[in-house]
Amino acid sequence: MKKNLKHITASFILFVFSALLNLVNAQQLPPPDPTGRGVGPGAPATPIDMYQIALFAVAVILIGFFYKKLKLNKA
C-alpha cells in the first residue's frame, strides 16, 4: 500500500510540475496571427493532416503489439 501511495504522490507532483511549466511556456508564446495563415514561431513546420490515416494505423499496430506482449508476460 505504501509503495502505491508513493507512486501516486510522485505522479501527482510530476503532473502539477509539468502543468506549471506548460502554463509558463504558453504565456511566452506570441499571440496567433489574426489572418490564420500560421506565420511566426508558433506555426507548425509541416501539417500532419495528410498522414492521419498512416499515423492511426501505426497507433493501432502498436496498441496490438503491446497488448499481446503484456498478455504473454502475464501467462
HELIX and SHEET records of a PDB file:
HELIX    1   1 LYS A    2  GLN A   28  1                                  27    
HELIX    2   2 ASP A   49  TYR A   51  5                                   3    
HELIX    3   3 GLN A   52  LYS A   74  1                                  23    
END                                                                             
